Amino acid sequence: MMMNKPLKRVSLALICISILATMFAVNPAFAQPQRGPRIDTLRYKVTRSPAAQLIEMTLGPPTGSDLWLGMIRPTDVEAMDDLGYSLSSRSLLHFCEFGFNMRNPPLDDVNFRHALAHLVPKEKIIGTLFKYINIPISTAVPPAQGLWYNPYTDPHPYSRAEAEAILAAAGYQKIGDVWKMPDTSDIPNLRVYIPLEIVAPTSYTIGRLFVDEAHAIGLTSLNLEPMDFATYTALAFDDWDFDIFWVCWSLGRFPTLLYSFFHSSNLFLGSYNPYGINYPALDAEIETFYYGLDHPAKVAAAKKAQELVMGGTTIDPLLYPAQAGREQAIPLIPVYSRNAYDVMTDDDMGTPDPSDDEGLRGGINMFGYGINNGWTYMNAYWNTPDGYRPGTTDNMIVPVHDEFPETLNPTSGSTVYAWDIMDRTMDGLMATNPYTHRDEPWLATSWSYGIEAGGMYIRFDLRTTDLHGQPIEWQDGVNIAPSDVQFSWDFLADHEISRYWDDMMYYLSSDISGNEITAHMSTTSQWLIYALAGTAYMLPPPVWTPMIGQPKNTIESWDPSAEAGPGGLPTKVYGVGPFILQHSTLEFANNGYGDLDANRNYWLETDDITDIIADMFHSAGDVDYIGEVSIVALQAINLAMWTAPGDSDWYENADICGPGGTPPDSYVGIDDLGTAGKFYGEPKEVPRM
């Protein structure tokens, strides 16, 4: 359904071109519509501190930056607003935590961890540093994950007195002004890894506040260890060499982190369970959530798992000493979840003019992500007289990028700083509607799954030709094939690649029939569909075939961006996506920026992308494709209520969805009206302020 309107419009355009071609000698460039994003170049300019980022955005083009994603200081939001720039906000799929190494004493004691949980002054942190940008949380599943979120987990509110009471009840001894172990020996030194102050001053301040609170009650063994973020995350996740760390996460639509972070099967180096948690009762709930196919039972299990992780609920809190059976609780302290405050520059250069619509346009404010998403980068454009970035002759966008990528290797990259870059080069089998979060066909036209002996099968019907009948190509010019998908899955499973092993450990094999590929898994889990869809074209065979049989460490430590790729590509980091990486990890560090150029052989024409976005927004309630879910849309649906094709009041455009937000079902009913009501007032693109 998503493709109906784009295909109709494209077909007419092709017919017109064909007619003209028979009448005149047409310039070949005219006969070939542009493919890929509207812009030519995406330049990620690394600017490592909020103060410097503010300067970048205040300068704007041509010397500064154009796009600031996820501002964390209210003063910066207000400064951008004063300049008249286009601001947007959205609740994020995001949370920040202090994580504990539960193997190291006294962090192996739930009572000690419980005491530390009461020393995190969340309200002070948010009130002082973030105000309206962040909200306090008491679970690792953020509110943006909707029905999966459990608001009733034990919040462990800030209280020095309660922290000391917990320590005393657990047998720790306070001698003079300093807490000792129960046997009166010194509490071992506990390193608190946090980012460098110059790079992330707010994160540094949060770490300092936490350590100051510990010192204030006599827990003087906690010591701040500021360090480069990529260095300490590698120590924590790859080597388990840490005591306490601070890290923030960008998450997906579903709380699969419950499995990745907290299930005991993921107790291996390089996994997302560095905490060391091994909790049989928690494993059982996670398994119901992760492997089960009964949706209500999955939701209930996810909420119960959150309670077990945090030690209890508001009505059944963790006591002191802790109740028997809860010894593995509190592997981490969730601190806050963030709202995205994003800004796109305008062409007013600090002199707001509401009548002037010039500037950077086309941002898609996606639920859970803000405008930092692939749809924005494919759709963004300069609304200037010449279509160029102001003060230049370049069709380029320059976003602020917080940090240098730690690696540009898709088998080992783990930070948003790396994946914001690599994601632009790749396309998966499925896409996400940025407005409704509905799964959409992408490089697979359809998919299905079912139970079979020993587990489940997952089947994808692959798209190998584009909307105009042309073969879809890798960025090196080679046609994609189902065997490429099989290669990627086999490689990840055969080499037990750490970042993907929590899903790929269940991959047994796959078989191909025409353009259909079927994966056979040793367990049942709907989440495996997304894992397979996302990795399908991640590893181009010409690049990764020479790595077959190499040790896992060799594979994961290799830098494919440092070598030229096939077909004249600048690097070996490439895929089937809309942008082509131009610079290596080292060049990012040396230049202070890295470029991605538009893939002009992309499988979608620029007009196709525009039409697909319009169709997806239609499914949110933009009945007549005006760019806003308006009162007119609600009235149109209301006039067509309870009708089907053939009825006198039937209006096809009013059929925006089926039950539960599924594709249109040739009936206008309460689902259509409810969906449009939910998104009432939403614009298709971030509007001019």
C-alpha positions as CSV (number, residue, x, y, z in Angstrom):
1,M,0.0,0.0,0.0
2,M,2.8,2.3,0.8
3,M,4.1,2.3,-2.8
4,N,0.8,2.8,-4.6
5,K,0.8,6.6,-5.1
6,P,4.6,6.9,-5.8
7,L,4.3,4.2,-8.5
8,K,1.4,5.9,-10.2
9,R,3.1,9.3,-10.3
10,V,6.4,7.8,-11.4
11,S,4.8,5.8,-14.2
12,L,3.3,8.9,-15.7
13,A,6.7,10.7,-15.5
14,L,8.3,7.8,-17.3
15,I,5.6,7.8,-20.0
16,C,6.2,11.5,-20.6
17,I,9.9,11.0,-20.9
18,S,9.5,8.1,-23.3
19,I,7.3,10.2,-25.6
20,L,9.7,13.1,-25.6
21,A,12.6,10.7,-26.4
22,T,10.9,9.6,-29.6
23,M,10.3,13.2,-30.7
24,F,13.6,14.9,-29.9
25,A,17.2,14.0,-29.3
26,V,17.1,14.3,-25.5
27,N,20.1,15.2,-23.3
28,P,20.9,11.9,-21.5
29,A,21.2,13.8,-18.2
30,F,17.6,15.1,-18.7
31,A,16.3,11.5,-19.3
32,Q,17.7,10.2,-16.1
33,P,16.0,11.6,-12.9
34,Q,18.3,12.2,-10.0
35,R,18.6,9.3,-7.6
36,G,19.4,9.4,-3.9
37,P,19.1,12.3,-1.3
38,R,18.3,15.9,-2.2
39,I,21.7,17.1,-0.9
40,D,25.0,16.2,-2.5
41,T,27.2,15.9,0.6
42,L,26.7,15.3,4.3
43,R,29.7,16.6,6.3
44,Y,29.9,15.5,9.9
45,K,32.0,18.2,11.6
46,V,33.3,17.0,15.0
47,T,32.8,19.6,17.7
48,R,33.4,18.1,21.1
49,S,31.9,20.5,23.6
50,P,28.5,22.2,24.0
51,A,30.2,25.6,24.2
52,A,32.0,25.1,20.9
53,Q,28.8,23.7,19.4
54,L,26.9,26.8,20.3
55,I,29.6,28.9,18.5
56,E,29.3,26.7,15.5
57,M,25.5,27.1,15.3
58,T,25.6,30.8,16.1
59,L,28.0,31.3,13.2
60,G,25.9,29.1,10.8
61,P,26.9,28.8,7.2
62,P,29.3,29.1,5.5
63,T,31.9,28.8,8.3
64,G,29.8,27.2,11.1
65,S,27.4,24.2,11.3
66,D,23.8,23.8,10.1
67,L,22.2,21.1,12.2
68,W,22.5,20.6,16.0
69,L,20.9,17.4,17.2
70,G,20.1,16.6,20.9
71,M,21.1,19.8,22.6
72,I,21.6,19.1,26.3
73,R,21.8,22.6,27.8
74,P,18.6,24.7,28.2
75,T,20.6,27.8,27.6
76,D,21.6,26.6,24.2
77,V,18.0,25.8,23.3
78,E,17.0,29.3,24.3
79,A,19.9,30.9,22.4
80,M,18.9,29.1,19.2
81,D,15.3,30.2,19.8
82,D,16.4,33.8,20.1
83,L,18.2,33.5,16.8
84,G,14.9,32.4,15.2
85,Y,16.2,29.0,14.1
86,S,13.8,26.1,13.5
87,L,13.5,24.2,16.8
88,S,11.8,20.9,17.3
89,S,11.4,18.5,20.3
90,R,10.5,14.9,20.8
91,S,10.6,12.3,23.5
92,L,13.6,10.1,22.9
93,L,14.3,6.3,23.0
94,H,17.2,7.0,25.3
95,F,18.5,6.7,28.9
96,C,21.7,7.3,30.9
97,E,23.0,5.1,33.7
98,F,25.7,4.4,36.2
99,G,26.6,0.7,35.6
100,F,28.2,-1.6,38.2
101,N,30.7,-4.4,37.8
102,M,29.0,-6.9,40.1
103,R,32.0,-9.1,40.2
104,N,34.2,-6.7,42.2
105,P,33.7,-6.3,46.0
106,P,31.9,-4.6,47.5
107,L,29.9,-4.1,44.3
108,D,29.1,-7.8,44.5
109,D,26.9,-7.0,47.4
110,V,23.4,-5.8,46.5
111,N,23.2,-3.8,49.7
112,F,26.2,-1.7,48.8
113,R,24.8,-1.1,45.3
114,H,21.5,-0.3,46.9
115,A,23.1,2.4,49.1
116,L,24.8,3.9,46.1
117,A,21.5,4.1,44.3
118,H,20.3,6.5,47.0
119,L,23.3,8.7,46.4
120,V,22.4,9.8,42.9
121,P,20.7,13.2,43.2
122,K,18.5,12.9,40.1
123,E,16.4,15.9,40.8
124,K,19.4,18.1,41.4
125,I,21.1,16.9,38.3
126,I,18.1,17.6,36.1
127,G,17.1,20.8,37.9
128,T,20.6,22.2,37.7
129,L,21.9,21.0,34.3
130,F,18.9,20.1,32.1
131,K,15.6,21.4,33.4
132,Y,12.9,20.5,30.8
133,I,15.3,18.6,28.5
134,N,15.5,15.4,30.7
135,I,13.2,13.5,33.0
136,P,14.2,11.2,35.9
137,I,13.7,7.5,35.4
138,S,13.9,4.4,37.6
139,T,14.1,1.7,35.0
140,A,16.2,1.1,31.9
141,V,13.1,1.0,29.7
142,P,12.4,4.7,29.0
143,P,8.8,6.2,28.8
144,A,9.1,6.6,25.0
145,Q,8.8,2.8,24.7
146,G,5.2,3.2,25.6
147,L,3.3,0.1,26.8
148,W,6.6,-1.7,27.7
149,Y,7.5,1.0,30.3
150,N,6.9,0.2,33.9
151,P,6.5,3.4,36.0
152,Y,6.2,1.5,39.3
153,T,9.7,0.2,39.7
154,D,11.5,1.0,43.0
155,P,12.8,4.5,42.5
156,H,15.5,4.5,45.2
157,P,15.1,8.2,45.8
158,Y,18.0,10.3,46.8
159,S,18.7,10.2,50.5
160,R,22.1,10.3,52.3
161,A,20.4,9.1,55.5
162,E,18.9,6.1,53.8
163,A,22.2,5.2,52.1
164,E,23.9,5.1,55.5
165,A,21.1,3.1,57.0
166,I,21.4,0.5,54.3
167,L,25.2,0.2,54.8
168,A,24.7,-0.1,58.6
169,A,22.0,-2.8,58.2
170,A,24.3,-4.8,55.9
171,G,27.2,-4.8,58.5
172,Y,29.4,-2.1,57.0
173,Q,31.3,-0.2,59.7
174,K,31.7,3.5,60.0
175,I,34.9,4.3,61.9
176,G,35.4,7.9,62.4
177,D,34.0,9.5,59.3
178,V,34.8,6.7,56.9
179,W,32.9,3.6,56.0
180,K,34.7,0.3,56.1
181,M,34.0,-3.3,55.1
182,P,32.1,-5.4,57.6
183,D,35.4,-6.8,58.8
184,T,36.6,-3.2,59.2
185,S,39.1,-3.4,56.4
186,D,39.3,-0.6,53.9
187,I,36.7,-0.6,51.1
188,P,38.6,-1.2,47.9
189,N,39.2,1.7,45.5
190,L,36.2,2.0,43.1
191,R,37.0,3.7,39.8
192,V,34.1,5.8,38.4
193,Y,34.7,6.1,34.6
194,I,33.3,9.3,33.1
195,P,34.0,11.3,29.9
196,L,36.5,14.1,29.8
197,E,35.2,17.4,31.1
198,I,36.3,19.3,28.0
199,V,34.3,16.9,25.8
200,A,31.2,16.2,27.9
201,P,31.0,18.8,30.7
202,T,27.5,17.8,31.8
203,S,28.4,14.1,32.0
204,Y,31.6,15.0,33.9
205,T,29.5,17.1,36.4
206,I,27.1,14.2,36.9
207,G,29.9,11.9,37.8
208,R,31.4,14.5,40.1
209,L,28.1,15.1,41.9
210,F,27.7,11.3,42.5
211,V,31.2,10.9,43.8
212,D,30.8,14.0,46.0
213,E,27.6,12.5,47.5
214,A,29.5,9.3,48.3
215,H,32.4,11.2,49.9
216,A,29.9,13.3,51.9
217,I,28.8,10.3,53.9
218,G,32.2,8.7,54.2
219,L,32.4,6.5,51.1
220,T,35.8,7.9,50.2
221,S,36.8,4.9,48.1
222,L,34.9,6.1,45.1
223,N,37.2,8.1,42.8
224,L,36.5,9.9,39.5
225,E,38.5,8.6,36.5
226,P,37.8,10.9,33.5
227,M,38.8,9.3,30.3
228,D,38.1,9.3,26.6
229,F,34.7,7.7,26.1
230,A,35.7,5.2,23.5
231,T,38.6,4.1,25.7
232,Y,36.6,3.4,28.8
233,T,33.7,1.8,27.0
234,A,36.1,-0.6,25.4
235,L,37.6,-1.4,28.9
236,A,34.1,-2.0,30.3
237,F,32.5,-3.9,27.6
238,D,35.4,-5.7,25.9
239,D,37.6,-6.4,29.0
240,W,35.2,-6.0,32.0
241,D,38.0,-3.8,33.4
242,F,35.9,-1.3,35.4
243,D,34.1,-0.7,38.7
244,I,31.5,1.9,37.8
245,F,30.9,3.6,34.5
246,W,28.6,6.4,33.1
247,V,27.1,5.8,29.7
248,C,24.0,6.9,27.7
249,W,22.1,4.8,25.2
250,S,20.2,5.4,22.1
251,L,17.7,2.6,21.9
252,G,15.3,0.9,19.4
253,R,11.6,0.9,19.4
254,F,11.4,-2.2,21.6
255,P,13.0,-3.0,25.0
256,T,15.2,-5.8,23.7
257,L,17.9,-4.3,25.9
258,L,16.3,-6.4,28.7
259,Y,17.7,-9.5,27.0
260,S,21.0,-8.0,25.8
261,F,21.9,-6.2,29.0
262,F,20.5,-8.6,31.7
263,H,20.2,-12.2,30.5
264,S,22.9,-14.5,31.7
265,S,23.4,-16.0,28.3
266,N,25.2,-12.8,27.4
267,L,27.9,-13.1,29.9
268,F,30.8,-13.0,27.5
269,L,33.4,-10.4,26.6
270,G,32.1,-7.9,24.1
271,S,28.5,-8.3,25.0
272,Y,26.1,-5.7,26.4
273,N,26.1,-7.5,29.8
274,P,29.3,-6.2,31.4
275,Y,27.6,-6.0,34.8
276,G,27.9,-9.7,35.5
277,I,24.2,-10.2,36.4
278,N,23.1,-13.8,36.6
279,Y,19.6,-13.9,37.9
280,P,17.5,-17.1,37.2
281,A,14.2,-15.5,38.1
282,L,15.0,-12.5,35.8
283,D,16.1,-14.9,33.0
284,A,12.7,-16.6,33.1
285,E,10.8,-13.3,32.7
286,I,13.2,-12.1,30.0
287,E,12.8,-15.4,28.1
288,T,9.0,-15.0,28.1
289,F,9.4,-11.5,26.8
290,Y,12.1,-12.4,24.2
291,Y,11.1,-15.8,23.0
292,G,7.4,-15.8,23.5
293,L,4.8,-15.1,20.8
294,D,1.9,-14.2,23.1
295,H,1.9,-10.4,23.1
296,P,0.1,-9.7,26.4
297,A,2.3,-12.2,28.2
298,K,5.4,-10.6,26.6
299,V,4.3,-7.1,27.9
300,A,3.7,-8.4,31.4
301,A,7.0,-10.2,31.5
302,A,8.9,-7.1,30.3
303,K,7.4,-5.1,33.2
304,K,8.1,-7.8,35.7
305,A,11.7,-8.0,34.5
306,Q,12.1,-4.3,35.1
307,E,10.9,-4.8,38.7
308,L,13.4,-7.6,39.3
309,V,16.3,-5.6,37.8
310,M,15.6,-2.6,40.1
311,G,14.9,-4.8,43.2
312,G,11.2,-4.2,43.6
313,T,8.3,-1.8,43.1
314,T,6.9,1.3,44.8
315,I,4.7,-1.0,47.0
316,D,7.2,-3.8,47.4
317,P,10.5,-2.0,47.6
318,L,14.0,-3.4,48.2
319,L,14.5,-3.6,52.0
320,Y,17.7,-3.4,54.0
321,P,19.2,-5.8,54.3
322,A,17.9,-7.0,50.9
323,Q,15.3,-9.7,50.8
324,A,16.5,-13.2,50.0
325,G,16.4,-13.9,46.3
326,R,17.1,-10.3,45.3
327,E,20.9,-10.4,45.6
328,Q,21.3,-9.8,41.8
329,A,19.2,-6.6,41.7
330,I,20.5,-3.1,40.8
331,P,23.2,-3.9,38.3
332,L,22.8,-0.2,37.2
333,I,21.2,3.0,38.3
334,P,19.1,4.5,35.6
335,V,19.3,8.3,36.0
336,Y,17.4,10.1,33.2
337,S,15.8,9.9,29.8
338,R,16.2,12.8,27.4
339,N,13.9,14.7,25.1
340,A,15.4,15.6,21.8
341,Y,15.8,19.3,21.2
342,D,17.1,19.7,17.7
343,V,17.7,22.8,15.6
344,M,18.1,23.5,11.9
345,T,19.7,26.8,10.8
346,D,17.8,29.5,8.9
347,D,19.2,32.0,6.4
348,D,18.5,35.0,8.6
349,M,21.9,35.0,10.2
350,G,20.6,36.1,13.6
351,T,17.9,38.5,12.3
352,P,14.6,36.5,12.4
353,D,12.2,37.3,9.6
354,P,8.9,35.3,9.8
355,S,8.1,36.2,6.2
356,D,11.3,34.7,4.9
357,D,11.2,30.9,4.5
358,E,14.8,30.5,3.4
359,G,17.0,28.1,5.3
360,L,17.6,24.4,5.8
361,R,14.3,22.5,5.4
362,G,13.0,19.0,5.2
363,G,13.7,17.7,8.7
364,I,11.5,14.8,9.8
365,N,10.8,14.8,13.5
366,M,10.6,11.1,14.2
367,F,9.0,9.8,17.3
368,G,11.7,8.5,19.7
369,Y,14.5,9.9,17.6
370,G,13.9,13.6,16.8
371,I,15.3,14.7,13.5
372,N,18.4,12.6,13.7
373,N,17.2,9.9,11.4
374,G,17.8,8.6,7.9
375,W,14.6,10.2,6.6
376,T,15.8,13.6,7.5
377,Y,19.1,13.2,5.7
378,M,17.4,11.8,2.5
379,N,14.8,14.6,2.5
380,A,16.7,17.7,3.8
381,Y,17.4,20.5,1.3
382,W,18.4,24.2,1.2
383,N,15.5,26.5,0.5
384,T,17.7,29.2,-0.9
385,P,17.5,31.0,-4.2
386,D,20.2,28.9,-5.8
387,G,19.6,25.7,-3.7
388,Y,23.0,25.9,-2.2
389,R,24.3,26.2,1.4
390,P,24.3,30.0,2.1
391,G,27.6,31.6,1.2
392,T,28.8,28.6,-0.8
393,T,28.3,26.8,-4.1
394,D,27.9,23.5,-2.3
395,N,24.7,21.5,-1.9
396,M,25.9,20.3,1.5
397,I,24.7,20.0,5.1
398,V,27.1,20.2,8.0
399,P,25.7,18.7,11.2
400,V,27.5,19.1,14.5
401,H,29.0,15.7,15.5
402,D,29.8,15.3,19.2
403,E,32.7,13.0,19.0
404,F,35.1,11.2,16.7
405,P,34.0,7.7,15.7
406,E,35.9,5.1,17.7
407,T,35.9,2.7,14.7
408,L,34.2,2.5,11.3
409,N,33.9,-1.3,11.4
410,P,30.3,-2.5,11.4
411,T,31.3,-5.7,13.3
412,S,32.6,-3.8,16.3
413,G,31.3,-0.3,16.2
414,S,29.2,0.3,19.3
415,T,28.7,4.1,19.8
416,V,26.3,6.5,18.3
417,Y,29.3,8.4,17.0
418,A,30.3,5.6,14.7
419,W,26.8,4.4,13.8
420,D,25.4,7.8,12.9
421,I,28.0,7.7,10.1
422,M,27.9,4.0,9.0
423,D,24.1,3.9,9.1
424,R,23.9,6.4,6.3
425,T,25.7,4.0,4.0
426,M,23.4,1.0,4.6
427,D,19.9,-0.1,3.9
428,G,18.1,-3.0,5.6
429,L,15.2,-5.2,4.5
430,M,12.7,-3.2,6.5
431,A,12.1,0.5,7.2
432,T,10.2,2.3,10.0
433,N,7.5,4.8,9.3
434,P,8.9,7.9,11.2
435,Y,5.4,9.0,12.1
436,T,3.5,5.9,13.1
437,H,6.5,3.5,13.8
438,R,4.8,0.9,11.5
439,D,7.2,-1.5,9.8
440,E,7.5,-0.8,6.1
441,P,8.8,-2.8,3.2
442,W,12.2,-1.7,2.0
443,L,14.8,-4.1,0.5
444,A,12.3,-6.8,1.3
445,T,8.8,-6.5,-0.2
446,S,7.3,-8.8,2.4
447,W,8.2,-11.1,5.3
448,S,6.7,-13.9,7.3
449,Y,7.6,-16.2,10.1
450,G,6.3,-19.4,11.8
451,I,7.2,-22.2,14.1
452,E,9.1,-25.2,12.7
453,A,10.8,-28.2,14.3
454,G,13.6,-27.0,16.6
455,G,12.7,-23.3,16.4
456,M,11.2,-20.9,13.8
457,Y,11.7,-19.9,10.2
458,I,11.9,-16.2,9.0
459,R,11.2,-15.6,5.4
460,F,11.9,-12.5,3.3
461,D,10.9,-11.8,-0.2
462,L,13.8,-9.7,-1.4
463,R,13.7,-6.7,-3.7
464,T,16.4,-7.0,-6.4
465,T,15.0,-4.4,-8.8
466,D,14.0,-0.9,-8.0
467,L,10.6,0.8,-8.5
468,H,11.5,1.4,-12.2
469,G,12.6,-2.1,-13.0
470,Q,16.4,-1.4,-12.8
471,P,18.7,-3.8,-10.9
472,I,19.5,-2.6,-7.4
473,E,23.3,-2.2,-6.9
474,W,25.8,-2.1,-4.1
475,Q,27.7,1.2,-4.0
476,D,30.5,-0.5,-6.0
477,G,28.2,-1.0,-8.9
478,V,27.6,-4.8,-8.4
479,N,24.0,-6.0,-8.4
480,I,22.7,-7.2,-5.1
481,A,21.6,-10.8,-4.8
482,P,20.0,-13.0,-2.1
483,S,23.3,-14.8,-1.7
484,D,24.7,-11.4,-0.3
485,V,22.2,-11.6,2.5
486,Q,23.1,-15.2,3.3
487,F,26.8,-14.3,3.3
488,S,26.2,-11.5,5.9
489,W,24.2,-13.8,8.2
490,D,26.6,-16.7,7.9
491,F,29.6,-14.5,8.6
492,L,28.2,-13.0,11.8
493,A,27.1,-16.4,13.1
494,D,30.2,-18.5,12.0
495,H,32.6,-16.0,13.6
496,E,30.5,-15.4,16.7
497,I,30.8,-11.6,16.3
498,S,30.3,-10.2,19.8
499,R,28.0,-7.3,19.0
500,Y,25.5,-9.5,17.3
501,W,26.0,-12.8,19.0
502,D,23.0,-12.4,21.4
503,D,20.8,-12.8,18.2
504,M,23.0,-14.7,15.8
505,M,23.7,-17.5,18.3
506,Y,20.2,-18.8,17.2
507,Y,20.9,-18.7,13.5
508,L,21.3,-22.2,12.1
509,S,21.2,-21.8,8.3
510,S,19.4,-20.1,5.4
511,D,18.2,-21.3,2.0
512,I,17.4,-19.4,-1.1
513,S,14.6,-19.9,-3.7
514,G,14.6,-17.3,-6.4
515,N,14.4,-13.9,-4.6
516,E,13.1,-15.5,-1.4
517,I,15.5,-16.3,1.5
518,T,14.5,-18.3,4.6
519,A,16.5,-18.2,7.8
520,H,16.1,-21.1,10.2
521,M,16.5,-20.2,13.9
522,S,16.9,-22.5,16.9
523,T,14.4,-20.5,19.0
524,T,11.3,-18.5,18.6
525,S,11.5,-14.7,18.9
526,Q,9.8,-12.0,16.9
527,W,12.8,-9.7,17.7
528,L,15.1,-11.9,15.5
529,I,13.2,-10.6,12.5
530,Y,14.6,-7.2,13.1
531,A,18.1,-8.5,13.8
532,L,18.1,-10.3,10.4
533,A,16.6,-7.5,8.5
534,G,19.1,-4.9,9.8
535,T,22.2,-7.0,9.1
536,A,21.2,-8.4,5.7
537,Y,23.3,-6.1,3.5
538,M,25.8,-5.0,6.2
539,L,28.8,-6.9,4.9
540,P,29.6,-6.7,1.2
541,P,31.1,-10.1,0.2
542,P,34.1,-8.6,-1.8
543,V,35.3,-6.9,1.4
544,W,34.6,-9.5,4.0
545,T,35.3,-12.8,2.1
546,P,39.1,-12.4,2.8
547,M,38.3,-12.2,6.5
548,I,36.6,-15.6,6.6
549,G,38.3,-17.9,9.1
550,Q,40.3,-15.0,10.7
551,P,40.2,-14.8,14.5
552,K,37.3,-12.8,15.9
553,N,39.6,-10.2,17.4
554,T,41.3,-9.7,14.1
555,I,37.9,-9.1,12.4
556,E,36.7,-6.8,15.1
557,S,39.9,-4.7,15.3
558,W,40.3,-4.2,11.5
559,D,39.6,-0.8,10.1
560,P,37.9,-1.2,6.7
561,S,37.7,2.5,6.3
562,A,41.5,2.7,6.0
563,E,41.5,0.9,2.7
564,A,40.1,1.8,-0.7
565,G,37.1,-0.2,-1.7
566,P,36.2,-1.9,-5.0
567,G,34.7,0.0,-8.0
568,G,36.6,3.2,-7.1
569,L,35.1,3.6,-3.7
570,P,37.2,5.6,-1.2
571,T,36.8,3.0,1.6
572,K,35.6,-0.5,2.2
573,V,32.8,0.7,4.4
574,Y,29.9,0.7,2.0
575,G,26.5,-0.8,1.5
576,V,23.3,-0.3,-0.5
577,G,22.4,3.0,1.3
578,P,21.8,6.6,0.2
579,F,25.3,8.0,1.1
580,I,28.8,6.9,0.2
581,L,31.6,7.3,2.9
582,Q,34.5,9.4,1.7
583,H,36.8,9.5,4.7
584,S,38.5,7.0,7.0
585,T,38.6,7.0,10.8
586,L,42.0,8.5,10.6
587,E,40.9,11.2,8.2
588,F,38.1,12.1,10.5
589,A,40.7,12.6,13.3
590,N,43.1,14.6,11.1
591,N,40.5,16.8,9.3
592,G,38.1,17.2,12.1
593,Y,35.3,16.2,9.8
594,G,34.2,13.4,7.5
595,D,32.1,13.5,4.3
596,L,29.5,11.2,2.9
597,D,28.5,11.9,-0.7
598,A,25.0,11.2,-2.1
599,N,24.8,7.8,-3.8
600,R,23.5,8.8,-7.3
601,N,23.0,5.2,-8.2
602,Y,20.7,4.6,-5.2
603,W,17.8,2.4,-5.8
604,L,15.3,5.2,-5.1
605,E,15.0,8.3,-7.2
606,T,14.8,11.6,-5.3
607,D,11.2,12.0,-6.2
608,D,10.5,8.4,-5.0
609,I,11.8,9.4,-1.6
610,T,9.6,12.5,-1.4
611,D,6.5,10.4,-2.5
612,I,7.2,7.6,0.0
613,I,7.5,10.1,2.9
614,A,4.2,11.7,1.8
615,D,2.5,8.3,1.7
616,M,3.9,7.4,5.2
617,F,2.6,10.7,6.5
618,H,-0.8,10.0,4.9
619,S,-1.0,6.9,7.0
620,A,-0.7,9.2,10.1
621,G,-3.8,11.2,9.0
622,D,-2.7,13.6,6.3
623,V,-5.8,12.6,4.2
624,D,-5.3,15.1,1.4
625,Y,-1.5,15.3,1.3
626,I,-1.3,18.9,2.5
627,G,1.7,18.3,4.9
628,E,-0.3,18.5,8.2
629,V,-2.8,16.4,10.1
630,S,-5.5,19.1,10.2
631,I,-9.1,19.5,11.3
632,V,-9.9,19.2,7.6
633,A,-8.5,15.6,7.6
634,L,-10.5,14.7,10.7
635,Q,-13.7,16.0,9.0
636,A,-13.0,14.1,5.8
637,I,-12.6,10.8,7.7
638,N,-15.7,11.6,9.7
639,L,-17.7,12.1,6.6
640,A,-16.6,8.8,5.2
641,M,-17.0,6.8,8.4
642,W,-18.4,3.3,8.2
643,T,-18.0,3.1,4.4
644,A,-16.3,0.7,2.0
645,P,-15.6,0.9,-1.7
646,G,-19.0,1.2,-3.6
647,D,-20.7,3.1,-0.8
648,S,-21.9,6.6,-1.8
649,D,-19.8,8.4,0.9
650,W,-16.7,6.3,0.3
651,Y,-13.5,8.3,0.0
652,E,-10.3,6.3,-0.6
653,N,-7.9,8.8,0.9
654,A,-9.8,8.6,4.2
655,D,-8.8,5.0,4.5
656,I,-5.4,5.7,6.1
657,C,-5.0,2.4,8.1
658,G,-6.5,-0.8,9.3
659,P,-6.9,-2.1,12.9
660,G,-4.0,-1.3,15.2
661,G,-2.3,0.9,12.6
662,T,-1.9,-1.9,10.0
663,P,-2.1,-1.0,6.3
664,P,-5.3,0.4,4.8
665,D,-8.1,-2.2,4.8
666,S,-10.7,-0.8,2.3
667,Y,-12.9,0.4,5.2
668,V,-13.1,3.8,7.0
669,G,-13.8,3.2,10.7
670,I,-12.7,4.1,14.2
671,D,-9.1,3.0,13.5
672,D,-8.7,5.7,10.8
673,L,-10.3,8.4,13.0
674,G,-8.4,7.4,16.1
675,T,-5.1,7.4,14.2
676,A,-5.7,10.9,12.7
677,G,-6.7,12.1,16.1
678,K,-3.6,10.8,17.7
679,F,-1.4,12.7,15.2
680,Y,-3.6,15.8,15.0
681,G,-1.6,18.9,14.6
682,E,1.6,17.1,13.5
683,P,3.4,18.5,10.5
684,K,5.1,16.3,7.9
685,E,8.3,18.3,8.1
686,V,9.8,20.5,10.8
687,P,8.2,23.9,10.2
688,R,9.8,27.3,9.9
689,M,9.7,28.9,13.4
